[in-house]
Amino acid sequence: MKIKQLTVVGAGTMGNGIAHTFAQHGFSVLLYDTATAQLDKALQTIAKNLNRQLQKGKISEVLKIECLGNIQTTTEKERAFSQADLIIEAVSENQAVKKQVFKDIEHYRKNNCILASNTSSLSITALGALCKNPAKVIGMHFMNPVPMMPLVEVIQGHDTDPEVIDTICQLSKQINKTPLVVSDAPGFVANRIAIPMINEAIETLLQGVSCVEEIDNIMKLGMGHPMGPLQLADFIGLDICLAIMEVLHQEFGQSKYAPSVLLRKLVAAGHLGRKTGIGFYNYTKDFKNPSVARQFQTP
Ligand SMILES: NC(=O)c1ccc[n+]([C@@H]2O[C@H](COP(=O)([O-])OP(=O)(O)OC[C@H]3O[C@@H](n4cnc5c(N)ncnc54)[C@H](O)[C@@H]3O)[C@@H](O)[C@H]2O)c1
């Protein structure tokens, strides 16, 4: 199936990256969000990221202008959903919010439109069951930052049509990504492994085994990770990390997946990492070289 018209739903961290990546590869993208401010912010972020690519010599000025020209924004559901061949959902990782969005999309979408969710942990099979035609529902799990990360974890729901998997794999290659197909299971592969590691790093901090920078440096220098687990948590967003741990805990029912109380506390305080300015590090004074957040500084 040829994908001509694409809608990205949700203009946050992931939505703007997904829109940017498709637009850069010549696709016409409609970016939909309920919040106009989020759409404006997304366009600013995309422009800033394109400028960075331009400065590094990765794209030309012409491509930058073409890319920006390929993106339109809307807050109107009918416009967003009724003409699309593919809708990629990237709204907040909250089951109730996603269910409502799926209902809205279902009301307007064309029969042959593919609906892909960028969910980090929710069941693609369960999301598919909300739709008339679950064969057209699939997981398309991009990594953050989307323009830079080569992987798309493609998740096959129980009823996903093999032809839809083929279409999504072909499409992922067209935008220069590597698709890897996995079965529908809590956390899929990437987050089932990465997020419990982050949770364990938070427990290690909470138990006073070591401090923020030391924990990150141990994993960077000793394990060859490009980013420490606490830095990574701030980068992903602590709310997203908590939501994923909660799904793993609920679905597997094992105590090893219980979210750290410190993770819960930071989310309750609104310290979600880079997107709010404070998490394990404080990004408010120097975004690129953050200091350890006041609460975690050692005397
Ligand atoms: N942050 C990551 O590193 C990461 C990585 C992979 C996948 N994901 C997944 O991507 C999805 C989005 O995550 P994010 O980090 O971009 O979140 P975010 O909080 O940055 O953005 C969410 C966006 O959804 C919008 N939204 C909320 N309700 C909506 C609705 N009813 N209709 C339309 N838009 C609505 C919000 O206005 C916001 O712009 C989640 O499912 C998350 O699990 C996140």
The ligand as a MOL file (V3000), in Angstrom:
LIG
                    3D

  0  0  0     0  0            999 V3000
M  V30 BEGIN CTAB
M  V30 COUNTS 44 48 0 0 0
M  V30 BEGIN ATOM
M  V30 1 N 9.7300 10.3760 25.3360 0
M  V30 2 C 10.3210 9.3120 24.8400 0
M  V30 3 O 11.5470 9.1430 24.9540 0
M  V30 4 C 9.5130 8.2770 24.0960 0
M  V30 5 C 10.1790 7.3250 23.3130 0
M  V30 6 C 9.4190 6.3970 22.5810 0
M  V30 7 C 8.0340 6.4300 22.6530 0
M  V30 8 N 7.4050 7.3680 23.4390 0 CHG=1
M  V30 9 C 5.9340 7.3640 23.4610 0
M  V30 10 O 5.4710 8.4020 22.6030 0
M  V30 11 C 4.2240 8.9180 23.0930 0
M  V30 12 C 4.3470 10.4120 23.3050 0
M  V30 13 O 5.3690 10.6620 24.2460 0
M  V30 14 P 6.0590 12.0960 24.3510 0
M  V30 15 O 7.2950 11.9080 25.1470 0
M  V30 16 O 6.1330 12.7270 23.0000 0 CHG=-1
M  V30 17 O 4.9600 12.8690 25.2470 0
M  V30 18 P 4.7900 14.4510 25.4520 0
M  V30 19 O 4.2020 14.5910 26.8010 0
M  V30 20 O 6.0380 15.1700 25.1070 0
M  V30 21 O 3.7000 14.8470 24.3300 0
M  V30 22 C 2.3800 14.3690 24.3280 0
M  V30 23 C 1.5550 15.2480 23.3940 0
M  V30 24 O 0.2550 14.6700 23.2920 0
M  V30 25 C -0.6620 15.7580 23.2260 0
M  V30 26 N -1.9880 15.2580 23.5620 0
M  V30 27 C -2.4790 14.9010 24.7790 0
M  V30 28 N -3.7630 14.5130 24.6580 0
M  V30 29 C -4.0720 14.6220 23.3390 0
M  V30 30 C -5.2480 14.3660 22.5900 0
M  V30 31 N -6.3610 13.9200 23.1670 0
M  V30 32 N -5.2350 14.5990 21.2560 0
M  V30 33 C -4.0930 15.0560 20.6530 0
M  V30 34 N -2.9480 15.3200 21.3170 0
M  V30 35 C -2.9580 15.1060 22.6430 0
M  V30 36 C -0.1150 16.7690 24.2250 0
M  V30 37 O -0.6660 18.0750 23.9910 0
M  V30 38 C 1.3790 16.6870 23.9010 0
M  V30 39 O 1.7140 17.5940 22.8660 0
M  V30 40 C 3.9190 8.1380 24.3700 0
M  V30 41 O 3.0970 7.0580 24.0660 0
M  V30 42 C 5.2990 7.6620 24.8070 0
M  V30 43 O 5.2410 6.5170 25.6000 0
M  V30 44 C 8.1150 8.3020 24.1510 0
M  V30 END ATOM
M  V30 BEGIN BOND
M  V30 1 1 1 2
M  V30 2 2 2 3
M  V30 3 1 2 4
M  V30 4 1 4 5
M  V30 5 2 4 44
M  V30 6 2 5 6
M  V30 7 1 6 7
M  V30 8 2 7 8
M  V30 9 1 8 9
M  V30 10 1 8 44
M  V30 11 1 9 10
M  V30 12 1 9 42
M  V30 13 1 10 11
M  V30 14 1 11 12
M  V30 15 1 11 40
M  V30 16 1 12 13
M  V30 17 1 13 14
M  V30 18 2 14 15
M  V30 19 1 14 16
M  V30 20 1 14 17
M  V30 21 1 17 18
M  V30 22 2 18 19
M  V30 23 1 18 20
M  V30 24 1 18 21
M  V30 25 1 21 22
M  V30 26 1 22 23
M  V30 27 1 23 24
M  V30 28 1 23 38
M  V30 29 1 24 25
M  V30 30 1 25 26
M  V30 31 1 25 36
M  V30 32 1 26 27
M  V30 33 1 26 35
M  V30 34 2 27 28
M  V30 35 1 28 29
M  V30 36 1 29 30
M  V30 37 2 29 35
M  V30 38 1 30 31
M  V30 39 2 30 32
M  V30 40 1 32 33
M  V30 41 2 33 34
M  V30 42 1 34 35
M  V30 43 1 36 37
M  V30 44 1 36 38
M  V30 45 1 38 39
M  V30 46 1 40 41
M  V30 47 1 40 42
M  V30 48 1 42 43
M  V30 END BOND
M  V30 END CTAB
M  END
